[in-house]
Amino acid sequence: MLTELPIRKIIHVDMDAFYASVAQLDNPDLKGKAIAVGGIGRRGVISAASYEARKFGVKSAMSGSLAVKLCPELIFVKTDFERYTSISKKIRSIFLDYTDLVEPLSLDEAYLDVTVNKKGNPSASKIAEEIRERIYKEVGLTASAGISINKFVAKVASDYNKPNGQKTVNPEEVIPFLETLEIRKFYGVGKVTAEKMYQKGIFTGLDLKGKSLEFLDTHFGKSGRYYYNVVRGIHNSEVKPNRIRKSLAAEQTFSENLSSEVFMMEKLELIAEEISKRLTKNKVSGKTITLKIKYSDFTLQTRSKTLPYFISDKHLILDTAKDLLYQEKMTNSVRLLGISLSNLNTETKKVPDQKSVSVQLKFGF
């Protein structure tokens, strides 16, 4: 039962249209306008879109050419990861004023465990409000937040009142909240899985809850148990401030399709150089090199090789990528190449004990 689980006070903070909002912050003339970050050029892909652009159906991972068809007045701006990283650090410093248990998921979102916090505030909802106010005053951007007993429900709740809002799901409200939720709103249920669930008669959390563990295991494999548990409010993953990076990658989409391995090697050299810089910056190295190839017909292929030693040197990465490139004959011209390193030499670090603390729970959320 839900009451038998460790009850924590978890906040999920998610910045509102982060990349696009930063562009509007830096250039006031862009405020209130439909803008897209990235997507520049005939083959460009959009990284983020402002809420004004989203009203037209423009979204991340969409081609710039399609976005313009949907929104002719769309304004494109370049990505600026140095700026995003700088602002992300300021936001994270605000989080750390409240708790050391901060788990960043990306530059624009993070989990916070405030069961016990530095302010001695028993209300996670009040803490979330204060954090959002500080982000707006000190950084100039808006954020949304979800507050609940575990990471899953907090993540789902943070999307509930976007933008610039928050949603608290108290312990006694978790099950009713999940039962009425549309299945596509469940974190971890993507478009393909949602379509499969629709075919099985699963449209809401209540429908999902009505399926047995055996049924879900049969039709959804290893994810079956996850779906069975989360719809019952069971998600015991702790907030891990020392989240371990599992891989590091770099890739490039080309303005013209490449049909010759000679030209591909030139591009791979630049990609290998970029990933080597990132590995050096993060002070990590890896054993498994994966070459990602996307063909002109959009089919995707990956080729991997695991070495007996860790590497981060550009030349060693390139040599391995070259072997993978010539491993088999190309089936078509290529529109994208990427290299990733996994099986990294990062060590698991101990995370502070996060057992539920009853002394604050009686004061509610």
N, C-alpha and C positions, 0 to 999 in steps of 0.2 A: 504493500500500500504506500501511497505518497507520503504519509506522515512518518513512515519508518525510514525514509531516505534522509541522508544528510541534507539539511536545509541551509543553503547559503544565500547571501544577498549579492547577486551578480548584476552588474550594469554593463550593457553593451552600448558603446558610443560609436555612432557612425556619422561622419561628416557629410553634409548635404552637397551632392554634385561637386566633390572636392576640387578636382582639377579645373573644372569650368568656373567654380566660385572663386578660385585663386586668380584666374585670369580677369574676372570681373572686379575683384578687389584691387588688382594692380592697374587696371584700366577702367576707371569709372564710366567712360563712354560706352562700355560694353554691358553695363548693368541694365537689366530688363530686356536684353536682346537675346535672340536665339544664336548661341555659339556652340561650336564643336572643337574639342581639343584633338589635334592630330587630323588624320584624314586628308592631309594636303597632298595634292598630286593625283594623277589619274588612277593610281593603284593604292592610294592611301586608305588606311583603316582608322576609324574614329576610336579614341581612347576614352572619351567622356563627352557628355552633352549637358548643357544647362537645362533647367526645368522648362524654360521657354521653348527650347528646341525639342524637348521630349514630347511636348503637346502635339507636335507634328509627326511623332513616331520615330524621331531620330534617337539612336541609342548607341552604346559602346559596341565595338566589334563589327559595326556596319561600315560598308564602303563609303568613302566620301562622295562618290558619284551618285549612289542611291540616296544618300542624305540630302543632297541638293535637289533631287527630284521631289522629295517629300517636303522640303522647306527651301524654296528658292532664295529666301533672304538670309540663309544661314551664313554666319561669319566663322571662318576657320582661324584658329590660333595654334601656334606651335607649342609642343610640350616643353616643360621646363622642370625636370626632375630635381635639379639643385634647389629650386625655389620650393617645390613640394616637400622635399626632405627637410629643409630649414623650418618651414611652418609646422611640419609634423613633429619636430623635436620640441617646439614651443608648446604644442598641445600636450605632448607626452609629459612635459615637465609639470603641467597643471594636474594631470592625472596623479603623478607621484606625490603631490601635496596631500593627497587623500589616502593613498595606499601604495605599498610596494608591490602588491599583487596585480600587476598590469601585464596583460598578454596582447601585444600588438598583432593584428592579423595582416595589416598592410599599413601604408602611410596614412590612411584615412579612417581606420576603425580599430577598436581594441576592446577587450574584456577587462573589467575591473572587479575584483572581489573586495567588497566593503563590509563584509560580515563584522570584522573588527577593522576600524579605520583610524587614521591619525587625528581626525577631528572629534572623535568620540561621539559622532552623530548616529543615533540609532535608526534614522530614516534614510534608506537607500534612495528613495524618491527625492528627498530634499537635497541629498548629495548630488544626484544627477542634475537637478535644476541649477544648483550652484555651479557645477562644472560647465554646463552649457552657457550660463550667463558669463562666466569668466572667459570662455573661448571667444564669445562674441565681443566682449569689451577689450580683451587683451590681444586678440588676433584679428578680429573683424569678420569672422565667418560664423555661420550657423551650424549647429549639430543636432542630431536627433538621438534619442536614447531609449533603450528598453531595459526594464528592471524586473527581475524575477528570481526564482529559486535556483535556476541553473543556466548554463550558457546557451542551451538550445532555445529555451523559452525567451530569454532575454534578447537573443539574436532576432527571433521572429517578431518580438514586440517592438524592436527599434524601427522596424519598417512600417509600423501600424499608423503612426501619425506624422509621417514625413511630408514635407520638410519642416524643420524647426519645431519639433514636438517631441513628446515622450509618452510612453505607455508603461504602466506598472501592472503586472499580473501577480497578485498576492497568492500565497500558497493555496488558499481554498478556492481560488479562481482558475487555477492552472488547467484542471481537467475540462471544465465547461468551455474555457477559452480555446483549447485545442480541439475539442469536439466540433465546434462551430466553424473552425478555420477551413478555408478552401485548401485542398490538398496541394495545389501549386504554391501556396504560401509557406509550406513546410520547408525549412532550411535543409538542403540536401536532396530535395526532389526537383530535378531539372525538367526541361521540356520533354525529353524522351521518356523519362520515368513517369511523368504526369500523364502522358498519353497512354502509356501501358496501364497505369492505374485506372484511368477512365474506362478502358476496355474491360477491366475486371470489376467495374461497378463501384470504384472508390473515388468519390468526389469531395468528401469532407473528412475531417479528423474522425468523426463518428463512424463513417463508413470504414475507415482504416482500422479503427479500434474493434470493429466487429469481425475482422479477419483473424483467424488463428495463426499462431506462430508457424505451424506446419505449412499453412497456405502461403504465408509471406516468404518463408524459406524456399518453397518450391518455385515460386514465380519471380522472386527478386534476389535469390542467392544470398550472399553474405550480408547484403543490406537489409534483408528481411527482419533480422533480430533488432537492428537499429530502429527501423520503422515501428516495430512492435513495442519497443521500449519508450521511444520519445513521445508517442501519442498518449502514453500513460504517465507522462511527466517524469520519466526515468532517464536521466542523463548525468552520470556521475563524473564526467570529465572536469578536472580542476583547472582553475586559471593558472597558467604556467608562465611566469615572468621570463624564464630563461628558455623560451621556445626555440627548439633546435632547428636550424635550417637544414632541410633534407636535400636540396638541390640548388643549382645556380645555372641560369641559362641566358643566352642571347640569340637573337634571330633577326633576319632582314627579309622584307618583302621587296621584290624588284619591280621597277617601272616597266621593264620589258622581260618577257620570259627568257630563261637561259636554256639553250639546247646543247651546249658544249661543256664537258667537264672542265676544260681549260678555264673558261670564264667563271665556272663555279668555284674553282680553286682560289681565284682572286678574291671572291666574296668571302669564302671560308677563312682566308687569312685575316681579313678585317674582323670577322666575327670572333675568331680565336683570340685575336689581340684584345678585343673588348672583354671577353669572358675572363681572360687572364688578369686584366686590370681589376675586375670585380672580385676575383678570387684573392688577389693580393690585398685589396682594400679590406675585405672581410676576414683576412688571415685564415683562409681555409684552402684545402686542396681535396681532390677526389680521385676515386679509382675507376668509376664507370662513366664512359663517354658515350653520349647518345647523339646521333646525327638525325635531325628532323628534316624531311623533304616533303614539300607540298607541291604537287604537280599542277599544270595549267587547268586540268579538269577538276581541281580541288580535292583529289584523293590525297590522303596523307600516309606517309611511310616513315617508320623510325628504324634505325639500325644501331645496335649498341655493342660495346666491347668493354669488358672489365679487365683492368690491368692488375698485376700483383703488387703494385706500389701506388702511392698517392702522387698526383701531379698537379701543378698549377702553371707550369711554364707554357708559354704560347706555342713554342715549337713542338713540344711533346703533344699538346692538344691537337695542333694542326696535323701532325703526322698520323695520329690515330683517326682523326676525322677524314683524312685523305684515304686511309685504308678502307674506311667504311663507305666512302663515296664510290670507290672502285670495286666494292665487294660484289656488286651485281650491276647488270646493265640497266640504264635508265629506261623507264617505260614511256616517258613523255617529256615535254619541256617542263622546266621548273620555275615556279613563281615565288617560292620562299625556301630559304635554308636556315637552319638553326642548329646550335650546339648546346648541349647541357651536360653538366657534371653532377653526378649523384654519388652515393656511397661515400659521403664526405668524412673528413677526419674530425668532425665535431664530436665532443664528448657530452653525454647527458649529465646535466648538473642537477643537484638536489634542489627541490622546490620546497619552500617553507610549508610546514604542516597546515592543512586547511580543513581540519575537522570542524563540524558545525559547532557554533558557539551559542548556547542557549541564552546567555545573559542578555543579549541584545534582541533576540528573536521575538520576545514577548511585546516589544514596542512596535511591531509591525514593520511594513515596508514604506 
